[in-house]
Amino acid sequence: MDSRKIILLVGALIVAAITAFMARSLIVGGSAPTAAAAPIDGPEVLVATRALPVGTILDATALKFQPWPKELVDKAYFIRKDTDLKSLQGTVVRNAITAGQPVTQGALVKPGDRGFLAAALGPGMRAITVPVTAQAGVAGFVFPGDRIDLVLTQSVPGGGDGPPLKVAETIMHNLRVLATDQRTDNTTGEDGKTVVRTFSNVTLEATPKIAEQIAVAQTIGSISLSLRSIADNNSELEQAIASGEIKVPEGNDPKAEKAMILKVANQPGTGGSTVATGADVSKFQRSTVPGKPENTTMGANAQGATPSTGFPGSASSAGPVVHVARGNAMIDVPVGGKK
């Protein structure tokens, strides 16, 4: 091989090796981590961990402390060194707070403050109190902020002489608990666990129409609370979409989808109730309302009727008889018999 060609080939290999090395250096340098951001020079202030709409009852997961630039700190902010985070649990949001926004003292209403319950109510909602027993109140395991169903138990006597019909019916669902007795927060013991206390009254958030229906239901029979699972919102969302109560937003808009889910999760309702009768529990109980007793011979004779018909002025017949109902009265009309 010519020496000149060998020199050119070696030179090309050297240039290729240098080019590959420089390219690798550029790639490695571009993927190197950037310098860490400078620490924020300022105190830790209280911020919202998620969006907090008006009427939200705060719990331990809704707030956290975060460093904030000292030149942007306002006097209305909650500063870590001057704030007891546990004392803010159970307070209600008066003004909407976005996620990551500092919480101001004027945006919260503490239990016992004037206007606390009104601030806890959503727009257009009402508060109504229902008396319950320890058994009807889930033995105290219902706390402010929980969602419950209302079950009405009553006796329907009907017109018969048998035992009345025993009925339990879920009349309201997805109602938010505002307070139990006069407590609007969940107290914790020395071990950090929520203290369970029985209560005799529960205050619920409802629409004006549902509040009227609850007031009437208290005069019909006894009311019990049925604690709801958080997972129930998924099935109710499917039912609401299928029934046309809500419309699925067009396109791929996460904010619109989140608003749709929140609407279903926070919406109390009365439809789709379930019913259980005494016969569902015991074979010795009724499944229908007792009917009215038939007319007896003694009752018919007392009204001047003949024993065979039970209807005044009718004649007895040994032939076939047709039973005719007129309103609530039953008469016998002879067919082909002697008068």
Helices and strands as residue ranges (DSSP letters): H 3-30, E 44-48, E 63-67, G 70-72, G 80-82, G 85-88, E 92-93, G 105-107, E 108-109, H 116-120, E 126-131, G 138-140, E 147-156, E 165-180, E 201-206, H 208-220, E 222-227, H 232-243, H 254-265, E 275-277, G 278-280, H 297-302, E 321-326, E 329-334
